Amino acid sequence: MTKQKILIADDEIIVAKELERRLTKLGYEVTGIASSGDEANAMTAQAAPDLMMMDIKLRGEMSSVGTGERCRYGKIPVAFMIAEADEASLPPTSVNDPYDYVVKPGTDRELRAIIELALRKQGAANAVHEVEDHFFSASIDMLCHLDFDGHFKRLNPAWERTLGFTVEELMSRPFIEFVHPDDRGRTLKQNALVRGGGKALAFENRYLCKDGSFRWFHWNAASHSADRVIYSMARDITAAKQAEEEREKLVRELQAALAELNTLREILPICSYCRKIRDDENYWHTVENYISRHTSTQFSHSICPSCMATEFESQAR
């Protein structure tokens, strides 16, 4: 069975040597002893240990491991060694923390328990992150982590496929530079709302493509204030927007055609001699008959003064 490799980080060399002896006796391989945070960083990169046993005093010196981003995302678990006087001041660790504490000097049983627990936590975290990474890379939607300073920290491949920019290009500039100028004001307002603890639900804006065109995105987003990160999912709805615009254009054209048809219907062809009216089926009707068929109007007959003078009175003479 392959021995698990442990790096010791402690500025007290005598304490570190004694710990090395005990760990070796317990069946672990000690890859080295670092006396400072910088040295621990360098030795970690070179030896790739499975776990680090670190004196709590060096915690603040770590840049690539310890409780920083690298440890948080499941690369190297850490077991911190603390003095008994400091134990009461430490916050309890959670199931998801990739580190734990052991009070110096600790029994062999305590050492083994802390190491194995940290390694098991790490194994579970790695499995979870592998699933997350697979989902992140395979998603057809655009997923991203945006820091509170306005820069993308992580993007999945869907961004490159959709916009044409590489992930590196998108992460090299503030995100707002990729937003359509007409949408920037309300986008920044929405971003501030999410950073303040709110959520973006069905928010829409336009993003620049490398070829100079713009695409419509539909956003859902929420923030994690402790990490100062906004977690977002965007969906490309450009095709839906174009279809909506085409539908609206078609409706406008139909409304115009209907208005024109109604106007045409208001023009009645009438004979210049007998005054009959032609209907849509090319039949000719008297005025009374046509109006009676197309309206609820009823006729009562009388004689106008002009006809009375020209027709009735002339015939009476």
C-alpha positions in Angstrom: 0.0 0.0 0.0 1.3 3.5 -0.9 2.1 5.6 2.1 0.3 8.9 2.4 2.7 11.8 2.2 2.7 14.5 4.9 4.5 17.9 4.9 5.2 19.4 8.3 5.2 23.2 8.6 6.5 24.4 12.0 9.1 27.0 13.0 10.2 25.0 16.0 12.5 22.5 14.6 12.7 20.2 17.7 8.9 20.0 17.8 8.8 19.3 14.0 11.4 16.5 14.3 9.5 14.8 17.0 6.3 15.0 15.0 8.2 13.5 12.0 9.3 10.6 14.1 5.8 9.9 15.4 4.2 10.2 11.9 6.8 7.8 10.4 6.1 5.3 13.2 2.4 5.6 12.4 3.1 4.6 8.8 3.1 7.9 7.1 5.8 9.3 4.8 7.1 12.8 5.8 8.1 14.7 2.6 9.9 17.5 4.5 9.8 20.1 7.2 9.2 23.7 6.4 10.0 26.4 8.9 8.0 29.3 7.2 5.0 29.9 5.0 7.1 30.7 2.0 9.1 27.5 2.4 5.9 25.5 2.9 4.6 26.9 -0.4 7.7 25.9 -2.3 7.9 22.4 -0.8 4.2 21.9 -1.5 4.6 22.6 -5.1 7.6 20.4 -5.4 6.6 17.4 -3.2 2.8 17.4 -3.7 2.0 16.0 -0.3 -1.4 14.4 0.5 -1.7 16.6 3.7 0.0 19.3 5.6 0.6 19.4 9.4 0.9 23.1 10.1 1.6 25.1 13.2 -1.3 27.6 13.5 1.2 30.4 13.8 2.2 30.0 10.1 -1.4 30.1 8.9 -1.2 33.7 7.9 1.9 33.2 5.8 0.4 30.7 3.4 -0.4 32.0 -0.1 -1.1 28.9 -2.1 -2.3 26.4 0.5 -3.5 26.6 4.1 -6.9 28.2 4.3 -6.6 30.1 1.0 -8.3 29.4 -2.3 -6.3 26.4 -3.1 -7.2 24.6 0.1 -10.8 25.7 -0.1 -11.2 24.1 -3.5 -9.9 20.7 -2.5 -6.2 20.5 -3.4 -4.4 20.0 -0.1 -6.1 19.3 3.3 -4.4 20.9 6.4 -4.3 19.7 10.0 -3.4 22.7 12.2 -1.4 22.1 15.4 -2.3 24.5 18.2 -1.2 25.1 21.8 -3.6 24.0 24.5 -4.0 27.6 25.6 -5.3 28.5 22.2 -7.9 25.7 21.8 -10.8 27.6 23.4 -10.4 30.6 21.1 -10.7 28.6 17.9 -14.1 28.3 16.0 -15.4 24.7 15.5 -14.7 23.2 12.1 -17.6 22.1 9.9 -18.1 18.8 8.0 -17.2 20.7 4.8 -14.0 22.3 6.1 -10.8 20.9 4.4 -8.9 21.3 7.7 -9.0 20.5 11.4 -7.1 21.1 14.6 -5.0 18.9 16.9 -3.7 20.2 20.3 0.0 19.8 20.7 1.5 17.3 21.3 -1.6 15.1 20.9 -1.6 11.3 21.3 -0.8 9.0 18.4 -4.5 8.1 18.3 -5.5 11.8 18.0 -2.9 12.4 15.3 -4.1 9.4 13.2 -7.8 10.4 13.7 -7.2 14.0 12.7 -5.1 13.0 9.6 -7.6 10.4 8.4 -10.6 12.6 9.0 -8.9 15.4 7.0 -8.0 13.0 4.2 -11.5 11.6 4.0 -13.0 15.1 4.0 -10.7 15.9 1.1 -11.6 12.8 -0.8 -15.3 13.7 -0.5 -14.6 17.3 -1.5 -12.6 16.2 -4.5 -15.5 13.9 -5.6 -18.0 16.7 -5.3 -15.8 19.1 -7.2 -15.2 16.6 -10.0 -19.0 16.4 -10.4 -19.3 20.2 -10.3 -16.5 20.5 -12.8 -18.1 18.1 -15.2 -21.5 19.9 -14.9 -19.7 23.2 -15.3 -17.9 22.2 -18.5 -20.8 20.2 -20.1 -23.5 22.8 -19.5 -25.1 24.3 -22.6 -25.9 27.4 -20.6 -23.3 30.0 -19.7 -22.1 29.6 -16.1 -19.8 32.0 -14.4 -18.3 33.3 -11.1 -18.0 37.1 -11.0 -16.1 38.7 -8.2 -17.3 41.8 -6.5 -14.7 43.9 -8.3 -16.5 43.2 -11.6 -14.2 40.6 -13.2 -15.0 37.1 -14.3 -13.2 34.5 -12.1 -14.5 31.4 -13.8 -16.3 30.7 -17.1 -17.4 27.5 -18.7 -16.8 26.7 -22.4 -20.3 27.8 -23.5 -19.0 31.4 -23.3 -16.4 30.9 -26.0 -19.0 29.0 -28.2 -21.5 31.8 -27.8 -19.5 35.0 -27.9 -16.3 34.0 -29.8 -14.0 35.5 -27.2 -11.7 33.1 -25.4 -12.1 32.6 -21.6 -8.8 34.4 -21.1 -10.0 37.4 -23.1 -13.3 37.6 -21.2 -11.5 37.4 -17.8 -8.9 40.0 -18.7 -11.4 42.9 -18.8 -14.2 44.2 -16.5 -17.4 42.3 -17.4 -19.3 45.6 -18.1 -17.1 46.3 -21.1 -18.8 43.4 -22.9 -22.3 44.7 -22.1 -24.2 46.7 -24.8 -23.8 50.4 -24.0 -27.6 50.9 -23.8 -27.8 48.2 -21.2 -24.9 49.1 -18.9 -26.8 51.4 -16.6 -29.5 48.9 -15.6 -26.9 46.1 -15.6 -24.7 47.9 -13.0 -27.8 48.6 -10.9 -28.8 44.9 -11.0 -25.2 43.9 -10.2 -25.2 46.2 -7.1 -28.5 44.7 -6.0 -27.1 41.1 -6.2 -23.9 42.1 -4.4 -26.1 43.5 -1.6 -27.8 40.1 -1.1 -30.5 40.3 -3.7 -31.0 38.1 -6.7 -31.2 38.5 -10.4 -34.2 36.6 -11.8 -35.0 36.6 -15.5 -32.8 39.7 -16.0 -32.0 40.4 -19.7 -29.3 42.3 -21.4 -27.1 42.2 -24.5 -23.4 41.0 -24.7 -20.8 41.8 -27.3 -19.6 39.1 -29.7 -16.1 39.0 -31.1 -17.5 39.7 -34.6 -19.1 43.0 -33.3 -22.6 41.7 -33.1 -24.6 41.4 -29.9 -26.6 38.6 -28.3 -29.4 38.6 -25.8 -28.8 36.9 -22.5 -31.4 35.8 -19.8 -29.8 35.8 -16.3 -30.4 34.3 -12.9 -27.8 35.1 -10.3 -27.1 35.2 -6.5 -24.1 36.2 -4.5 -22.0 34.7 -1.7 -20.9 37.6 0.4 -18.2 35.7 2.4 -16.4 34.8 -0.9 -17.3 38.1 -2.5 -18.5 36.2 -5.6 -21.7 36.3 -7.7 -22.7 32.9 -9.1 -24.6 33.3 -12.3 -26.3 31.3 -15.1 -27.0 33.0 -18.5 -29.0 31.6 -21.4 -28.7 32.8 -25.0 -32.2 34.0 -26.0 -31.2 35.8 -29.2 -33.2 33.4 -31.4 -36.3 33.9 -29.2 -35.9 37.7 -29.3 -35.6 37.6 -33.1 -38.6 35.4 -33.4 -40.5 37.8 -31.1 -39.5 40.8 -33.3 -40.6 38.9 -36.4 -44.0 38.1 -34.8 -44.4 41.8 -33.9 -43.5 42.9 -37.4 -46.0 40.4 -38.9 -48.7 41.6 -36.5 -48.0 45.2 -37.5 -48.1 44.3 -41.2 -51.4 42.4 -40.7 -52.9 45.3 -38.9 -51.9 47.7 -41.7 -53.3 45.3 -44.3 -56.6 45.0 -42.3 -56.8 48.8 -42.0 -56.3 49.1 -45.8 -58.9 46.4 -46.4 -61.4 48.3 -44.2 -60.7 51.4 -46.2 -61.3 49.6 -49.4 -64.5 48.2 -48.1 -65.7 51.8 -47.5 -65.5 52.5 -51.2 -68.7 51.3 -53.0 -68.8 50.9 -56.8 -72.1 52.5 -58.0 -73.5 52.8 -61.5 -73.3 56.3 -62.9 -76.7 55.9 -64.6 -79.0 53.7 -62.6 -77.3 54.2 -59.2 -77.2 50.5 -58.5 -74.4 49.2 -56.2 -72.1 46.3 -57.0 -71.4 43.9 -54.2 -68.2 41.7 -53.5 -69.7 38.9 -55.6 -70.1 41.2 -58.6 -73.9 41.5 -58.4 -75.7 44.8 -58.8 -78.3 45.9 -56.2 -80.5 48.9 -55.8 -79.4 51.2 -53.0 -82.3 50.1 -50.8 -81.6 46.4 -51.3 -77.8 46.7 -50.7 -78.1 48.8 -47.6 -80.9 46.5 -46.2 -78.7 43.4 -46.7 -75.6 44.9 -45.1 -77.2 47.0 -42.3 -80.2 47.0 -40.1 -81.6 50.1 -41.7 -85.3 50.1 -42.8 -86.7 52.3 -45.5 -89.8 54.5 -45.5 -90.6 56.2 -48.8 -91.5 59.9 -49.3 -90.8 62.6 -51.9 -88.2 65.3 -51.4 -89.1 68.9 -52.3 -86.9 68.9 -55.4 -88.6 65.8 -56.8 -92.0 67.1 -55.8 -91.4 70.2 -58.0 -89.7 68.4 -61.0 -91.6 65.1 -61.1 -94.9 65.1 -59.3 -96.1 68.6 -60.0 -95.0 68.5 -63.7 -97.0 65.3 -64.2 -100.0 66.8 -62.5 -100.3 69.7 -65.0 
